[in-house]
Amino acid sequence: MDVLNTIDLEEMKAGHVFYRFQCHEAYLNNLSHFIKTGLDNNQQVLIIESMRNLPKVQALIEKVISEEKKSSIRLVNNFEYYLAKGDFQTQTILHHFQKDLSTFNNPDSSIRTWAHVEWASSKPDADLLKEFESTADDVVMNAKLLSVCAYSNDHLSPVLNTVLEQVHNFVMTDETLLESALYDK
């Protein structure tokens, strides 16, 4: 399976990517590729991942990443970001994000981030999600980061999908990466 086509994530240095994933195996393959590509490009990598995936991602890092490059990876639990203070508390999320970014100590290296975004409610608030992702888009673009926001397709309504395409300049699936036709910034 091709990890990505259409736009090459390997060549991207900056952008805000909405990743709508369906297949867990493809998700982990894309995440692995994202990490390896970042390290190959001398970037530092922040991974914000769910509790259930943390052991798999940690095992993947142990298996395929050299000891010397592991210090360029920060792996954190997404619960602290998205769920600890209720769904999508934008200021809490941004505080954690800035704190985690500040742990990287190589000013000559750019940073790429990958966040597995989740929420507690069965019906997330589309306006709250748009506010959060719009603010995140500003941060990502101003800092010139490459940032992937991964959402399970199983939890996305058509409204949420549209909102997310409006506040990310790229849309990714398990097989493709395209410019967002709905991005309105």
C-alpha positions in Angstrom: 0.0 0.0 0.0 1.3 3.5 -0.8 1.4 5.4 2.4 0.5 8.7 0.7 0.2 10.0 -2.9 -0.8 13.2 -4.6 1.1 15.5 -2.3 4.3 14.2 -0.7 4.3 14.5 3.1 8.0 13.8 3.0 8.7 17.0 1.2 6.4 19.2 3.3 8.1 21.4 5.9 5.0 23.2 7.1 1.2 22.8 7.0 -1.9 21.9 9.0 -3.2 18.5 8.0 -6.6 17.0 8.8 -6.1 13.2 8.7 -9.4 11.3 8.5 -8.4 7.7 9.1 -10.4 4.5 8.7 -7.9 1.7 9.0 -6.0 1.3 12.2 -3.1 -0.5 10.5 -2.8 2.3 7.8 -3.0 4.9 10.7 0.0 3.3 12.4 1.9 2.9 9.1 1.4 6.5 8.3 2.4 7.6 11.8 5.6 5.5 11.6 6.4 7.0 8.2 5.7 10.5 9.6 8.2 9.9 12.5 10.9 8.3 10.3 10.6 11.0 7.6 10.9 13.8 10.2 13.9 12.3 11.8 15.5 11.7 8.4 14.9 15.4 7.7 16.6 16.4 11.0 13.3 17.4 12.5 12.1 17.0 16.1 8.8 15.1 16.4 6.0 15.6 19.0 3.4 12.8 19.0 0.2 13.3 21.0 -1.4 9.8 21.1 -4.3 7.9 22.8 -3.6 5.7 25.8 -4.6 2.6 23.8 -2.1 3.4 21.0 0.8 4.6 23.2 2.2 1.1 23.8 2.1 0.3 20.0 3.8 3.6 19.1 6.4 3.1 21.8 7.1 -0.4 20.5 7.4 1.0 17.0 9.8 3.7 18.1 11.9 1.1 20.0 12.0 -1.2 17.0 12.8 1.2 14.1 14.4 4.3 15.6 18.1 4.5 16.6 19.0 5.4 20.2 20.6 8.7 19.1 17.5 9.8 17.3 15.0 8.9 20.1 15.9 12.1 21.9 14.3 14.0 19.0 10.9 12.4 19.7 8.4 13.4 22.5 5.5 11.0 23.0 2.6 12.2 25.2 -0.8 11.0 26.2 -3.6 12.9 24.5 -5.8 12.6 27.6 -4.0 15.6 29.1 -4.7 17.7 26.0 -8.3 16.9 25.1 -10.1 15.2 28.0 -8.6 16.1 31.4 -10.5 19.4 31.7 -13.5 18.5 29.5 -13.8 18.5 25.8 -11.7 20.9 23.8 -10.6 23.5 26.3 -8.6 25.5 23.8 -6.4 27.3 26.3 -5.6 24.1 28.1 -4.7 22.4 24.9 -2.5 25.3 23.7 -0.8 25.5 27.1 0.1 21.8 26.9 1.2 22.1 23.3 3.5 25.1 24.0 4.9 23.3 27.0 5.7 20.2 25.0 7.2 22.1 22.2 9.5 23.9 24.6 11.0 20.6 25.7 12.8 20.4 22.4 16.3 21.8 22.7 17.6 22.0 19.2 17.0 25.5 17.8 18.5 24.4 14.4 15.9 21.8 13.9 12.2 22.3 12.8 9.4 20.5 14.6 6.6 18.3 13.2 3.6 17.3 15.3 1.1 14.5 15.1 -2.0 14.6 17.3 -4.6 11.9 17.7 -7.6 14.0 18.6 -10.4 12.6 20.7 -13.3 13.8 22.8 -15.5 12.5 25.5 -19.0 13.4 24.3 -21.0 11.4 21.9 -21.9 14.5 19.9 -19.0 17.0 19.9 -19.8 20.6 19.5 -18.9 21.7 15.9 -18.5 25.3 16.9 -16.1 24.5 19.7 -14.1 22.2 17.5 -13.9 24.9 14.8 -12.7 27.5 17.4 -10.1 25.1 18.7 -8.8 24.0 15.3 -8.9 27.6 13.9 -6.7 28.7 16.8 -4.4 25.7 16.3 -4.2 26.6 12.6 -2.9 30.1 13.5 -0.3 28.6 15.9 0.8 26.0 13.3 1.1 28.6 10.5 2.8 31.2 12.6 5.4 28.8 13.9 5.8 27.2 10.4 5.2 23.7 11.8 4.1 20.6 10.0 1.1 19.4 12.1 -1.1 16.4 11.5 -4.5 16.3 13.4 -5.7 12.7 13.2 -9.4 11.9 13.7 -11.1 8.5 13.4 -13.6 8.6 10.6 -16.0 6.6 12.8 -16.5 9.6 15.0 -16.9 12.3 12.3 -20.3 13.5 11.2 -20.6 15.3 7.8 -20.8 18.6 9.7 -17.6 17.9 11.7 -15.8 16.7 8.5 -16.7 20.0 6.7 -15.6 22.1 9.7 -12.3 20.3 9.9 -11.7 20.8 6.1 -12.3 24.5 6.6 -9.5 25.0 9.2 -6.8 22.7 7.8 -5.0 23.5 4.5 -4.5 19.8 3.7 -6.8 16.8 4.0 -5.3 13.3 4.4 -6.9 9.9 4.3 -5.2 6.5 4.8 -4.1 6.6 1.1 -4.1 10.3 -0.1 -3.0 13.8 0.8 -4.6 16.7 -1.0 -5.0 20.4 -0.5 -8.3 21.2 1.2 -10.8 22.7 -1.2 -12.7 24.2 1.8 -9.8 25.9 3.6 -11.0 29.5 4.2 -8.1 31.3 5.8 
